[in-house]
């Protein structure tokens, strides 16, 4: 599965996501996602879901795409990928609704996904 946000500036949208995750002030801060140590992936922070999967961003000319990546030693179950995809879309709707025209998730794994 992939999450796709149609946007005129995918890099700016991803940069703003990163900025909201790392910002110090509470207002507008995204607390439900965190980055990997190398900053290349995102995982949900809820105790029951943390590090059950990783979302890897890819910049395209007209979209920001997040592919799901399995954690080491485990596969991504349908429940986990549903949770991750739904919550990523929810986060972007809550924080960046003016910065993209459409957000969607594919129903099946796509090129770039590594879920099992």
ABEGO torsion letter per residue (X at the ends): XBBBBBBABAAAAAAAAAAAAABABABGBBAABBBBAAGABBBBABAAABGABBBBBBBBAABBBBBBBBBBGBBBBAAAAAAAAAAAAAAAAAAAAAABABBBBBABBBBGBBAX
